[in-house]
Each structure stands twice: as C-alpha cells, then as structure tokens.
Amino acid sequence: MQAAVVAGAIALDAVMVELARQRPVFHSEGDLRFSFAAHVQRAAAAQGRDVEARFDVFSRHLGAATVPLLLLEGAVGTIVELAYAPSAWSGATHRADGVSPERVDVHQQGPPYLARQRYVSALERVEEHIANTAFQQSVGCTRLSGLVLLLTNAPGLWTPPVTAPTTHDRQFRLHEGRVLQGRLAWGTGSANRTRLLRGSSPLAWHDYSLLDPSPHGLFRWLAVEPIPSRA
C-alpha cells in the first residue's frame, strides 16, 4: 500500500512523527486539527513549498456540508477529516522542544461505537467530495485527494475482537486488518445510518505516543486515503 501524502507531496508518516514529538496529546479535536495543519505547513516550508490551510470550507455541492480542513499547494489539494476519540487520561507530558512538562487532563469523548460511526461517516463524505468535479472546481483544484485520520488511546478501537461482534456497530469496526468497503449497515439496517463506500480501504494502525504504561497511556493513529473516483 502506497504511503499517504498531503497536498500532493508531504509525507503523512513524517508529519505524524514530528507532531508526536511536539504534541504527544491534545486537549480537543480542534486542538488536533489546528496543530496538524501547522505541522503540514512547517514540513512543506522545509521543502521550499507553500501550503495553504483553509478551515471549515462550505460546500454547497453535497448537501451544504462543511469541509473541516482543506490543505492546498497551488491547484493540488487534500481534504482532511480528523477525529480525536480519547479515553480519560491524566498526567504530565514531555515535549521534545524542551518546554516544561505540561499537566493534561484528557476527558473521554464518547463511547467507542460513536467513534466508529463518525469515522466511517467521515470516510463516506470525503469519498463523495473528491469524486465531485463541481466541488473540486469551486476550491480551485485540478487534483484533489482525501485523508481521514483518527487519533485515540482506546485499545478497543484497534484491537481485533476475539469473537464475531453482535453489536449494532459490528460493520463499522475499525480494528487492525479490517477492510472498509461497500454498504455498511448499522444494527438492523436503519437507512439514515447506513453508509456506502466507493472504495476499499484496508486499516493499519500506527503508534503515536506512549505517555505511560497504563491501559490508556498509548495513543495510536489510523489514516485512510481514499482513491479518487468519478461518479
């Protein structure tokens, strides 16, 4: 599987490594979004590139949706949907830049099933946007890619189940080795919660930061870069 890139040329792996060195944990999803954008811009500047970050871009082409983050280098862009789904954790973090340890109290942002639902829904939205020529033209892109990224310290999200799950979110599972594709139904198949994915996305998790040896001391990230297609 090809390594994911942002705005055409910025390697996602390198961005995440440097981001983890500087920010091993975040206060909120908004904090993650702005920090991620800043680190992509910093990585681009180091390569002599100039990446523009646009936040909350309104799209009238797909149900008046809002694109949380659009990263652009000229006419090459990447839509980024970021999800932060932490379990409760408290402690002091140590940053690589020598800043004094910071006390952080992370609060759980909802149950795992909600994180799964949000992630798959975000993937469906991104696939729709990068397949929509009108949206691409409206933001001035000749080439548009997508990225759906999740950061969490909840092991239940990345650990494969021991037995086949029977819960309502069973088709929305995000564990290591899973492939997201096709029609995914929630529970008994409620139409408003069913998601239809255009592509096939194998899931591979990566370590982000180890804060302590507690059950929720390890943060990991998951990223899917859907393949552009035209409806």
Residue pairs with C-beta under 8 A, 6 or more apart in sequence:
1 202
1 204
3 11
3 12
3 13
4 11
4 12
4 13
4 147
4 223
4 225
5 11
5 12
5 145
5 225
6 12
6 15
6 40
6 51
6 71
6 78
6 80
6 147
7 40
7 44
7 49
7 51
7 71
7 72
7 73
7 76
7 77
7 78
8 73
8 76
8 78
8 143
8 145
9 44
9 47
9 49
9 73
10 40
10 43
10 44
10 47
10 49
10 51
11 43
12 147
12 223
12 225
13 206
14 43
15 36
15 39
15 40
15 43
16 206
16 208
16 221
18 39
18 42
18 43
19 35
19 36
19 39
20 208
20 209
20 219
21 95
21 96
21 97
22 35
22 39
22 95
22 96
22 97
23 35
23 95
24 93
24 94
24 95
24 208
24 209
24 211
24 219
25 86
25 89
25 93
25 104
25 106
25 209
25 211
25 219
26 32
26 35
26 84
26 86
26 106
26 151
27 104
27 106
28 84
29 82
29 83
29 84
29 109
31 84
32 82
32 84
32 151
33 55
33 68
33 69
33 80
33 82
34 55
36 69
36 80
36 82
36 149
37 53
37 55
37 69
37 71
37 80
38 53
40 51
40 53
40 71
41 51
41 53
44 50
44 51
44 73
49 73
50 73
51 71
51 72
51 73
52 71
52 72
52 73
53 69
53 70
53 71
53 72
54 69
54 70
54 71
54 72
54 139
55 68
55 69
56 66
56 67
56 68
57 66
57 67
57 70
57 139
58 64
58 66
58 67
59 65
59 66
59 67
59 129
59 135
59 138
60 138
61 132
61 134
61 135
61 138
62 125
62 128
62 129
62 132
62 135
65 125
65 129
67 79
67 129
68 80
68 81
68 82
69 79
69 80
69 81
69 82
70 77
70 78
70 79
70 80
70 139
71 77
71 78
71 80
72 78
72 139
72 140
72 141
75 140
75 141
75 142
75 143
76 141
76 142
76 143
76 144
77 139
77 140
77 141
77 143
77 144
77 145
78 144
78 145
78 146
78 147
79 126
79 129
79 130
79 144
79 145
79 146
79 147
80 146
80 147
80 148
80 149
81 122
81 123
81 125
81 126
81 146
81 147
81 148
81 149
82 149
82 150
82 151
83 115
83 118
83 119
83 122
83 148
83 149
83 150
83 151
84 109
84 150
84 151
84 152
85 109
85 110
85 112
85 114
85 115
85 118
85 150
85 151
85 152
85 154
85 157
86 106
86 107
86 108
86 109
86 151
86 152
86 153
86 154
86 216
86 219
87 106
87 108
87 152
87 153
87 154
87 216
88 106
88 107
88 108
88 216
89 104
89 105
89 106
89 153
89 211
89 214
89 216
89 217
90 103
90 104
90 105
90 106
91 103
91 104
91 211
91 212
91 217
92 101
92 102
92 103
92 104
93 101
93 102
93 104
93 211
94 101
95 102
106 153
109 115
112 154
112 156
112 157
112 169
113 167
113 168
113 169
113 172
115 150
115 152
115 154
115 157
115 174
116 157
116 169
116 172
116 173
116 174
117 169
117 172
117 186
117 193
119 148
119 150
119 172
119 174
119 222
120 172
120 174
120 180
120 184
120 195
120 197
121 195
122 148
123 148
123 180
123 195
123 197
123 201
123 224
123 226
124 195
124 196
124 197
126 146
126 147
126 148
126 226
127 146
127 197
127 198
127 199
127 226
127 229
129 135
129 144
129 146
130 136
130 144
130 145
130 146
130 226
130 228
131 198
131 228
131 229
131 230
131 231
132 231
133 230
135 144
136 142
136 144
144 228
145 225
145 228
146 225
146 226
146 228
147 223
147 224
147 225
148 223
148 224
148 226
149 221
149 222
149 223
150 157
150 174
150 221
150 222
150 223
151 208
151 219
151 220
151 221
152 158
152 219
152 220
152 221
153 211
153 216
153 217
153 218
153 219
153 220
154 216
155 215
155 216
155 218
157 174
157 175
157 222
158 174
158 175
158 176
158 205
158 220
158 222
159 175
159 176
160 175
160 176
160 177
160 178
161 173
161 175
164 170
165 173
168 186
168 187
169 186
169 187
171 184
171 185
171 186
172 184
172 186
172 195
174 180
174 203
174 222
175 203
176 203
176 204
176 205
177 202
177 203
177 204
178 202
178 203
179 200
179 201
179 202
179 203
180 197
180 200
180 201
180 203
180 224
181 197
181 199
181 200
181 201
182 196
182 197
183 194
183 195
183 196
183 197
184 194
184 195
184 196
184 197
185 193
185 194
186 193
186 194
187 193
198 226
198 229
199 226
199 227
199 229
201 224
201 226
203 222
203 224
204 222
205 220
205 221
205 222
206 220
206 221
206 222
206 223
207 218
207 219
207 220
208 219
208 220
208 221
209 218
209 219
210 217
210 218
210 219
211 217
211 218
211 219
